[in-house]
Amino acid sequence: MTVTTTELAKHSKRVIDQVINHGEVVEVRQCGRSVAEIRPKVGTTRQELLRILGRIRWTDAESRELKQAMDAASAVVGYAGRD
């Protein structure tokens, strides 16, 4: 999606909603040249991650593998989303 600075000023909520809800990257143009880019933030919150993982129907083997991966990540970077 591309918007001008004027469009962004008038419709900033709509533009931000597109970024948040649809993952769109927005190019902002002024006087015909690209001056900025608005993109979704990289990463996720713990709540978002738990919601996403909670939708998956894990097999027992997958659950064990995920737990091992999270334990390994915790050992390297500290807390990795486990209670």
Gaussian input, Z-matrix of N, CA and C with variables (Angstrom, degrees):
# hf/3-21g

backbone

0 1
 N
 C     1     B1
 C     2     B2     1     A1
 N     3     B3     2     A2     1     D1
 C     4     B4     3     A3     2     D2
 C     5     B5     4     A4     3     D3
 N     6     B6     5     A5     4     D4
 C     7     B7     6     A6     5     D5
 C     8     B8     7     A7     6     D6
 N     9     B9     8     A8     7     D7
 C    10    B10     9     A9     8     D8
 C    11    B11    10    A10     9     D9
 N    12    B12    11    A11    10    D10
 C    13    B13    12    A12    11    D11
 C    14    B14    13    A13    12    D12
 N    15    B15    14    A14    13    D13
 C    16    B16    15    A15    14    D14
 C    17    B17    16    A16    15    D15
 N    18    B18    17    A17    16    D16
 C    19    B19    18    A18    17    D17
 C    20    B20    19    A19    18    D18
 N    21    B21    20    A20    19    D19
 C    22    B22    21    A21    20    D20
 C    23    B23    22    A22    21    D21
 N    24    B24    23    A23    22    D22
 C    25    B25    24    A24    23    D23
 C    26    B26    25    A25    24    D24
 N    27    B27    26    A26    25    D25
 C    28    B28    27    A27    26    D26
 C    29    B29    28    A28    27    D27
 N    30    B30    29    A29    28    D28
 C    31    B31    30    A30    29    D29
 C    32    B32    31    A31    30    D30
 N    33    B33    32    A32    31    D31
 C    34    B34    33    A33    32    D32
 C    35    B35    34    A34    33    D33
 N    36    B36    35    A35    34    D34
 C    37    B37    36    A36    35    D35
 C    38    B38    37    A37    36    D36
 N    39    B39    38    A38    37    D37
 C    40    B40    39    A39    38    D38
 C    41    B41    40    A40    39    D39
 N    42    B42    41    A41    40    D40
 C    43    B43    42    A42    41    D41
 C    44    B44    43    A43    42    D42
 N    45    B45    44    A44    43    D43
 C    46    B46    45    A45    44    D44
 C    47    B47    46    A46    45    D45
 N    48    B48    47    A47    46    D46
 C    49    B49    48    A48    47    D47
 C    50    B50    49    A49    48    D48
 N    51    B51    50    A50    49    D49
 C    52    B52    51    A51    50    D50
 C    53    B53    52    A52    51    D51
 N    54    B54    53    A53    52    D52
 C    55    B55    54    A54    53    D53
 C    56    B56    55    A55    54    D54
 N    57    B57    56    A56    55    D55
 C    58    B58    57    A57    56    D56
 C    59    B59    58    A58    57    D57
 N    60    B60    59    A59    58    D58
 C    61    B61    60    A60    59    D59
 C    62    B62    61    A61    60    D60
 N    63    B63    62    A62    61    D61
 C    64    B64    63    A63    62    D62
 C    65    B65    64    A64    63    D63
 N    66    B66    65    A65    64    D64
 C    67    B67    66    A66    65    D65
 C    68    B68    67    A67    66    D66
 N    69    B69    68    A68    67    D67
 C    70    B70    69    A69    68    D68
 C    71    B71    70    A70    69    D69
 N    72    B72    71    A71    70    D70
 C    73    B73    72    A72    71    D71
 C    74    B74    73    A73    72    D72
 N    75    B75    74    A74    73    D73
 C    76    B76    75    A75    74    D74
 C    77    B77    76    A76    75    D75
 N    78    B78    77    A77    76    D76
 C    79    B79    78    A78    77    D77
 C    80    B80    79    A79    78    D78
 N    81    B81    80    A80    79    D79
 C    82    B82    81    A81    80    D80
 C    83    B83    82    A82    81    D81
 N    84    B84    83    A83    82    D82
 C    85    B85    84    A84    83    D83
 C    86    B86    85    A85    84    D84
 N    87    B87    86    A86    85    D85
 C    88    B88    87    A87    86    D86
 C    89    B89    88    A88    87    D87
 N    90    B90    89    A89    88    D88
 C    91    B91    90    A90    89    D89
 C    92    B92    91    A91    90    D90
 N    93    B93    92    A92    91    D91
 C    94    B94    93    A93    92    D92
 C    95    B95    94    A94    93    D93
 N    96    B96    95    A95    94    D94
 C    97    B97    96    A96    95    D95
 C    98    B98    97    A97    96    D96
 N    99    B99    98    A98    97    D97
 C   100   B100    99    A99    98    D98
 C   101   B101   100   A100    99    D99
 N   102   B102   101   A101   100   D100
 C   103   B103   102   A102   101   D101
 C   104   B104   103   A103   102   D102
 N   105   B105   104   A104   103   D103
 C   106   B106   105   A105   104   D104
 C   107   B107   106   A106   105   D105
 N   108   B108   107   A107   106   D106
 C   109   B109   108   A108   107   D107
 C   110   B110   109   A109   108   D108
 N   111   B111   110   A110   109   D109
 C   112   B112   111   A111   110   D110
 C   113   B113   112   A112   111   D111
 N   114   B114   113   A113   112   D112
 C   115   B115   114   A114   113   D113
 C   116   B116   115   A115   114   D114
 N   117   B117   116   A116   115   D115
 C   118   B118   117   A117   116   D116
 C   119   B119   118   A118   117   D117
 N   120   B120   119   A119   118   D118
 C   121   B121   120   A120   119   D119
 C   122   B122   121   A121   120   D120
 N   123   B123   122   A122   121   D121
 C   124   B124   123   A123   122   D122
 C   125   B125   124   A124   123   D123
 N   126   B126   125   A125   124   D124
 C   127   B127   126   A126   125   D125
 C   128   B128   127   A127   126   D126
 N   129   B129   128   A128   127   D127
 C   130   B130   129   A129   128   D128
 C   131   B131   130   A130   129   D129
 N   132   B132   131   A131   130   D130
 C   133   B133   132   A132   131   D131
 C   134   B134   133   A133   132   D132
 N   135   B135   134   A134   133   D133
 C   136   B136   135   A135   134   D134
 C   137   B137   136   A136   135   D135
 N   138   B138   137   A137   136   D136
 C   139   B139   138   A138   137   D137
 C   140   B140   139   A139   138   D138
 N   141   B141   140   A140   139   D139
 C   142   B142   141   A141   140   D140
 C   143   B143   142   A142   141   D141
 N   144   B144   143   A143   142   D142
 C   145   B145   144   A144   143   D143
 C   146   B146   145   A145   144   D144
 N   147   B147   146   A146   145   D145
 C   148   B148   147   A147   146   D146
 C   149   B149   148   A148   147   D147
 N   150   B150   149   A149   148   D148
 C   151   B151   150   A150   149   D149
 C   152   B152   151   A151   150   D150
 N   153   B153   152   A152   151   D151
 C   154   B154   153   A153   152   D152
 C   155   B155   154   A154   153   D153
 N   156   B156   155   A155   154   D154
 C   157   B157   156   A156   155   D155
 C   158   B158   157   A157   156   D156
 N   159   B159   158   A158   157   D157
 C   160   B160   159   A159   158   D158
 C   161   B161   160   A160   159   D159
 N   162   B162   161   A161   160   D160
 C   163   B163   162   A162   161   D161
 C   164   B164   163   A163   162   D162
 N   165   B165   164   A164   163   D163
 C   166   B166   165   A165   164   D164
 C   167   B167   166   A166   165   D165
 N   168   B168   167   A167   166   D166
 C   169   B169   168   A168   167   D167
 C   170   B170   169   A169   168   D168
 N   171   B171   170   A170   169   D169
 C   172   B172   171   A171   170   D170
 C   173   B173   172   A172   171   D171
 N   174   B174   173   A173   172   D172
 C   175   B175   174   A174   173   D173
 C   176   B176   175   A175   174   D174
 N   177   B177   176   A176   175   D175
 C   178   B178   177   A177   176   D176
 C   179   B179   178   A178   177   D177
 N   180   B180   179   A179   178   D178
 C   181   B181   180   A180   179   D179
 C   182   B182   181   A181   180   D180
 N   183   B183   182   A182   181   D181
 C   184   B184   183   A183   182   D182
 C   185   B185   184   A184   183   D183
 N   186   B186   185   A185   184   D184
 C   187   B187   186   A186   185   D185
 C   188   B188   187   A187   186   D186
 N   189   B189   188   A188   187   D187
 C   190   B190   189   A189   188   D188
 C   191   B191   190   A190   189   D189
 N   192   B192   191   A191   190   D190
 C   193   B193   192   A192   191   D191
 C   194   B194   193   A193   192   D192
 N   195   B195   194   A194   193   D193
 C   196   B196   195   A195   194   D194
 C   197   B197   196   A196   195   D195
 N   198   B198   197   A197   196   D196
 C   199   B199   198   A198   197   D197
 C   200   B200   199   A199   198   D198
 N   201   B201   200   A200   199   D199
 C   202   B202   201   A201   200   D200
 C   203   B203   202   A202   201   D201
 N   204   B204   203   A203   202   D202
 C   205   B205   204   A204   203   D203
 C   206   B206   205   A205   204   D204
 N   207   B207   206   A206   205   D205
 C   208   B208   207   A207   206   D206
 C   209   B209   208   A208   207   D207
 N   210   B210   209   A209   208   D208
 C   211   B211   210   A210   209   D209
 C   212   B212   211   A211   210   D210
 N   213   B213   212   A212   211   D211
 C   214   B214   213   A213   212   D212
 C   215   B215   214   A214   213   D213
 N   216   B216   215   A215   214   D214
 C   217   B217   216   A216   215   D215
 C   218   B218   217   A217   216   D216
 N   219   B219   218   A218   217   D217
 C   220   B220   219   A219   218   D218
 C   221   B221   220   A220   219   D219
 N   222   B222   221   A221   220   D220
 C   223   B223   222   A222   221   D221
 C   224   B224   223   A223   222   D222
 N   225   B225   224   A224   223   D223
 C   226   B226   225   A225   224   D224
 C   227   B227   226   A226   225   D225
 N   228   B228   227   A227   226   D226
 C   229   B229   228   A228   227   D227
 C   230   B230   229   A229   228   D228
 N   231   B231   230   A230   229   D229
 C   232   B232   231   A231   230   D230
 C   233   B233   232   A232   231   D231
 N   234   B234   233   A233   232   D232
 C   235   B235   234   A234   233   D233
 C   236   B236   235   A235   234   D234
 N   237   B237   236   A236   235   D235
 C   238   B238   237   A237   236   D236
 C   239   B239   238   A238   237   D237
 N   240   B240   239   A239   238   D238
 C   241   B241   240   A240   239   D239
 C   242   B242   241   A241   240   D240
 N   243   B243   242   A242   241   D241
 C   244   B244   243   A243   242   D242
 C   245   B245   244   A244   243   D243
 N   246   B246   245   A245   244   D244
 C   247   B247   246   A246   245   D245
 C   248   B248   247   A247   246   D246

   B1=1.4495
   B2=1.5277
   B3=1.3133
   B4=1.4634
   B5=1.5170
   B6=1.3325
   B7=1.4644
   B8=1.5216
   B9=1.3097
   B10=1.4646
   B11=1.5268
   B12=1.3072
   B13=1.4651
   B14=1.5290
   B15=1.3204
   B16=1.4679
   B17=1.5248
   B18=1.3466
   B19=1.4687
   B20=1.5216
   B21=1.3299
   B22=1.4578
   B23=1.5288
   B24=1.3229
   B25=1.4678
   B26=1.5296
   B27=1.3230
   B28=1.4621
   B29=1.5267
   B30=1.3295
   B31=1.4675
   B32=1.5290
   B33=1.3148
   B34=1.4732
   B35=1.5201
   B36=1.3258
   B37=1.4620
   B38=1.5228
   B39=1.3237
   B40=1.4674
   B41=1.5267
   B42=1.3231
   B43=1.4576
   B44=1.5371
   B45=1.3269
   B46=1.4721
   B47=1.5272
   B48=1.3343
   B49=1.4688
   B50=1.5273
   B51=1.3212
   B52=1.4731
   B53=1.5319
   B54=1.3184
   B55=1.4664
   B56=1.5221
   B57=1.3216
   B58=1.4625
   B59=1.5255
   B60=1.3314
   B61=1.4621
   B62=1.5203
   B63=1.3237
   B64=1.4634
   B65=1.5245
   B66=1.3304
   B67=1.4636
   B68=1.5156
   B69=1.3093
   B70=1.4657
   B71=1.5256
   B72=1.3122
   B73=1.4605
   B74=1.5322
   B75=1.3305
   B76=1.4535
   B77=1.5270
   B78=1.3188
   B79=1.4672
   B80=1.5212
   B81=1.3283
   B82=1.4641
   B83=1.5223
   B84=1.3355
   B85=1.4643
   B86=1.5230
   B87=1.3299
   B88=1.4667
   B89=1.5187
   B90=1.3137
   B91=1.4736
   B92=1.5234
   B93=1.3326
   B94=1.4541
   B95=1.5201
   B96=1.3282
   B97=1.4770
   B98=1.5204
   B99=1.3121
   B100=1.4562
   B101=1.5220
   B102=1.3571
   B103=1.4650
   B104=1.5289
   B105=1.3331
   B106=1.4637
   B107=1.5220
   B108=1.3223
   B109=1.4516
   B110=1.5304
   B111=1.3193
   B112=1.4608
   B113=1.5263
   B114=1.3336
   B115=1.4576
   B116=1.5064
   B117=1.3374
   B118=1.4593
   B119=1.5221
   B120=1.3015
   B121=1.4485
   B122=1.5275
   B123=1.3109
   B124=1.4531
   B125=1.5167
   B126=1.3084
   B127=1.4534
   B128=1.5135
   B129=1.2932
   B130=1.4494
   B131=1.5172
   B132=1.3048
   B133=1.4575
   B134=1.5223
   B135=1.3159
   B136=1.4621
   B137=1.5267
   B138=1.3288
   B139=1.4608
   B140=1.5210
   B141=1.3299
   B142=1.4645
   B143=1.5255
   B144=1.3273
   B145=1.4570
   B146=1.5239
   B147=1.3299
   B148=1.4579
   B149=1.5293
   B150=1.3311
   B151=1.4633
   B152=1.5252
   B153=1.3163
   B154=1.4681
   B155=1.5225
   B156=1.3375
   B157=1.4657
   B158=1.5209
   B159=1.3345
   B160=1.4567
   B161=1.5145
   B162=1.3131
   B163=1.4691
   B164=1.5343
   B165=1.3143
   B166=1.4673
   B167=1.5263
   B168=1.3005
   B169=1.4595
   B170=1.5270
   B171=1.3363
   B172=1.4604
   B173=1.5276
   B174=1.3374
   B175=1.4574
   B176=1.5215
   B177=1.3318
   B178=1.4633
   B179=1.5241
   B180=1.3285
   B181=1.4721
   B182=1.5277
   B183=1.3355
   B184=1.4704
   B185=1.5244
   B186=1.3159
   B187=1.4729
   B188=1.5259
   B189=1.3226
   B190=1.4696
   B191=1.5252
   B192=1.3354
   B193=1.4601
   B194=1.5311
   B195=1.3329
   B196=1.4626
   B197=1.5260
   B198=1.3256
   B199=1.4598
   B200=1.5234
   B201=1.3375
   B202=1.4702
   B203=1.5313
   B204=1.3123
   B205=1.4707
   B206=1.5194
   B207=1.3300
   B208=1.4615
   B209=1.5258
   B210=1.3325
   B211=1.4662
   B212=1.5198
   B213=1.3339
   B214=1.4667
   B215=1.5280
   B216=1.3310
   B217=1.4725
   B218=1.5180
   B219=1.3457
   B220=1.4624
   B221=1.5182
   B222=1.3210
   B223=1.4654
   B224=1.5253
   B225=1.3258
   B226=1.4525
   B227=1.5442
   B228=1.3497
   B229=1.4623
   B230=1.5184
   B231=1.2879
   B232=1.4608
   B233=1.5027
   B234=1.3257
   B235=1.4574
   B236=1.5190
   B237=1.3374
   B238=1.4607
   B239=1.5301
   B240=1.3198
   B241=1.4380
   B242=1.5190
   B243=1.3116
   B244=1.4616
   B245=1.5138
   B246=1.3095
   B247=1.4719
   B248=1.5114
   A1=107.84
   A2=115.74
   A3=121.54
   A4=108.57
   A5=116.48
   A6=121.70
   A7=108.72
   A8=114.93
   A9=119.41
   A10=107.92
   A11=116.21
   A12=119.41
   A13=110.39
   A14=117.40
   A15=121.08
   A16=110.55
   A17=116.70
   A18=120.36
   A19=110.93
   A20=116.60
   A21=120.31
   A22=110.76
   A23=116.63
   A24=120.38
   A25=111.10
   A26=117.25
   A27=121.12
   A28=113.21
   A29=116.93
   A30=120.91
   A31=112.11
   A32=117.14
   A33=119.96
   A34=112.67
   A35=119.02
   A36=120.71
   A37=111.06
   A38=117.13
   A39=121.27
   A40=110.87
   A41=116.71
   A42=121.64
   A43=110.37
   A44=116.36
   A45=120.34
   A46=110.21
   A47=117.95
   A48=120.56
   A49=111.04
   A50=117.70
   A51=120.82
   A52=110.87
   A53=116.14
   A54=120.54
   A55=110.30
   A56=116.53
   A57=121.13
   A58=111.49
   A59=117.01
   A60=120.89
   A61=114.30
   A62=117.76
   A63=120.17
   A64=113.18
   A65=116.54
   A66=119.65
   A67=113.67
   A68=116.91
   A69=119.99
   A70=111.64
   A71=114.89
   A72=121.95
   A73=105.58
   A74=116.11
   A75=121.13
   A76=109.06
   A77=115.16
   A78=120.96
   A79=107.34
   A80=116.53
   A81=121.33
   A82=107.56
   A83=115.08
   A84=120.36
   A85=110.17
   A86=115.06
   A87=121.53
   A88=107.13
   A89=115.72
   A90=121.27
   A91=111.35
   A92=116.17
   A93=121.25
   A94=116.39
   A95=117.23
   A96=117.64
   A97=110.51
   A98=114.75
   A99=121.33
   A100=109.69
   A101=115.65
   A102=119.51
   A103=113.00
   A104=117.01
   A105=119.15
   A106=109.52
   A107=113.46
   A108=120.44
   A109=107.76
   A110=116.76
   A111=121.76
   A112=106.31
   A113=115.54
   A114=119.43
   A115=110.14
   A116=116.51
   A117=118.61
   A118=110.62
   A119=115.31
   A120=120.99
   A121=109.25
   A122=116.16
   A123=121.17
   A124=108.82
   A125=116.47
   A126=120.69
   A127=111.01
   A128=115.69
   A129=121.19
   A130=109.47
   A131=115.31
   A132=118.65
   A133=109.14
   A134=116.10
   A135=120.82
   A136=109.90
   A137=117.71
   A138=121.59
   A139=111.25
   A140=117.21
   A141=120.42
   A142=110.79
   A143=116.31
   A144=120.22
   A145=110.94
   A146=117.78
   A147=120.76
   A148=111.60
   A149=116.86
   A150=120.77
   A151=110.78
   A152=116.77
   A153=121.56
   A154=110.55
   A155=116.26
   A156=119.98
   A157=111.58
   A158=117.09
   A159=120.96
   A160=113.86
   A161=117.74
   A162=121.86
   A163=112.44
   A164=116.21
   A165=120.49
   A166=109.41
   A167=116.15
   A168=121.41
   A169=108.10
   A170=115.31
   A171=121.77
   A172=110.94
   A173=116.01
   A174=119.82
   A175=106.85
   A176=117.07
   A177=119.79
   A178=110.90
   A179=116.66
   A180=120.69
   A181=110.73
   A182=117.23
   A183=120.66
   A184=110.92
   A185=116.61
   A186=120.59
   A187=110.47
   A188=117.30
   A189=120.60
   A190=110.68
   A191=116.78
   A192=120.68
   A193=111.08
   A194=116.88
   A195=120.86
   A196=110.57
   A197=117.24
   A198=121.23
   A199=110.18
   A200=117.47
   A201=120.53
   A202=110.51
   A203=116.81
   A204=120.43
   A205=110.86
   A206=117.06
   A207=120.17
   A208=110.98
   A209=117.06
   A210=120.32
   A211=110.61
   A212=116.49
   A213=120.70
   A214=110.50
   A215=116.63
   A216=120.18
   A217=110.34
   A218=116.98
   A219=120.31
   A220=111.26
   A221=116.20
   A222=120.27
   A223=111.40
   A224=116.91
   A225=121.63
   A226=111.86
   A227=116.87
   A228=119.82
   A229=113.65
   A230=118.23
   A231=120.07
   A232=110.81
   A233=116.71
   A234=122.38
   A235=111.11
   A236=116.44
   A237=121.12
   A238=111.64
   A239=116.80
   A240=120.36
   A241=115.59
   A242=118.88
   A243=121.32
   A244=110.08
   A245=115.97
   A246=120.42
   A247=110.62
   D1=139.13
   D2=177.36
   D3=-124.77
   D4=134.47
   D5=176.63
   D6=-133.34
   D7=156.01
   D8=173.09
   D9=-86.73
   D10=165.75
   D11=177.33
   D12=-62.50
   D13=-33.42
   D14=177.87
   D15=-66.12
   D16=-45.54
   D17=177.61
   D18=-62.24
   D19=-40.94
   D20=178.79
   D21=-61.84
   D22=-41.80
   D23=179.13
   D24=-63.48
   D25=-39.66
   D26=-177.68
   D27=-79.20
   D28=-32.02
   D29=-171.06
   D30=-128.00
   D31=38.23
   D32=-174.85
   D33=-60.45
   D34=-38.23
   D35=179.49
   D36=-62.29
   D37=-45.62
   D38=179.08
   D39=-61.12
   D40=-43.29
   D41=-179.56
   D42=-63.51
   D43=-48.28
   D44=-179.94
   D45=-63.30
   D46=-38.94
   D47=177.16
   D48=-60.21
   D49=-39.48
   D50=177.53
   D51=-62.10
   D52=-41.05
   D53=179.02
   D54=-65.43
   D55=-47.44
   D56=-176.04
   D57=-70.33
   D58=-50.31
   D59=-171.17
   D60=-82.52
   D61=-24.92
   D62=-175.54
   D63=-121.81
   D64=0.18
   D65=178.18
   D66=67.96
   D67=20.10
   D68=-178.35
   D69=-72.41
   D70=148.25
   D71=170.67
   D72=-100.43
   D73=129.62
   D74=-176.74
   D75=-111.04
   D76=124.81
   D77=174.36
   D78=-92.01
   D79=131.44
   D80=178.98
   D81=-106.98
   D82=127.08
   D83=-177.68
   D84=-118.20
   D85=143.67
   D86=176.30
   D87=-135.71
   D88=128.73
   D89=-178.85
   D90=53.36
   D91=37.62
   D92=175.23
   D93=81.96
   D94=0.62
   D95=179.14
   D96=-123.04
   D97=150.31
   D98=-178.86
   D99=-72.23
   D100=127.05
   D101=-177.13
   D102=-120.50
   D103=-17.55
   D104=-178.61
   D105=-161.63
   D106=167.21
   D107=176.95
   D108=-140.00
   D109=135.06
   D110=176.93
   D111=-113.85
   D112=124.84
   D113=-177.81
   D114=-137.74
   D115=159.83
   D116=177.38
   D117=-61.27
   D118=146.22
   D119=176.69
   D120=-67.32
   D121=138.70
   D122=178.56
   D123=-77.14
   D124=138.59
   D125=178.81
   D126=103.95
   D127=-177.82
   D128=-176.88
   D129=-151.23
   D130=158.25
   D131=175.95
   D132=-82.32
   D133=164.57
   D134=178.54
   D135=-60.68
   D136=-41.40
   D137=179.83
   D138=-62.76
   D139=-43.08
   D140=178.69
   D141=-63.55
   D142=-43.05
   D143=179.91
   D144=-62.99
   D145=-44.67
   D146=178.87
   D147=-63.34
   D148=-38.37
   D149=177.74
   D150=-63.64
   D151=-44.06
   D152=179.86
   D153=-65.14
   D154=-48.78
   D155=-178.87
   D156=-65.84
   D157=-31.63
   D158=-179.75
   D159=-67.59
   D160=-20.40
   D161=179.87
   D162=-81.41
   D163=-14.58
   D164=-175.46
   D165=-87.39
   D166=135.91
   D167=175.32
   D168=-89.93
   D169=96.56
   D170=-175.69
   D171=-82.93
   D172=140.38
   D173=169.14
   D174=-78.94
   D175=166.37
   D176=177.57
   D177=-59.68
   D178=-41.70
   D179=179.95
   D180=-62.92
   D181=-42.15
   D182=178.95
   D183=-65.32
   D184=-39.95
   D185=178.33
   D186=-61.22
   D187=-44.09
   D188=178.17
   D189=-63.80
   D190=-42.65
   D191=-179.91
   D192=-63.79
   D193=-41.67
   D194=178.04
   D195=-63.24
   D196=-44.32
   D197=179.11
   D198=-60.39
   D199=-43.47
   D200=179.11
   D201=-63.11
   D202=-41.17
   D203=179.78
   D204=-65.05
   D205=-41.29
   D206=179.74
   D207=-68.90
   D208=-37.42
   D209=175.81
   D210=-62.32
   D211=-42.17
   D212=179.34
   D213=-65.30
   D214=-41.65
   D215=178.45
   D216=-64.03
   D217=-40.36
   D218=178.91
   D219=-61.80
   D220=-37.51
   D221=179.83
   D222=-65.33
   D223=-30.71
   D224=-176.76
   D225=-87.91
   D226=-47.06
   D227=-172.20
   D228=-117.07
   D229=4.64
   D230=-177.32
   D231=91.84
   D232=-150.72
   D233=-176.62
   D234=-51.60
   D235=127.86
   D236=-179.34
   D237=-125.94
   D238=37.15
   D239=174.88
   D240=91.24
   D241=4.67
   D242=179.87
   D243=-97.55
   D244=142.19
   D245=177.30
   D246=-85.87

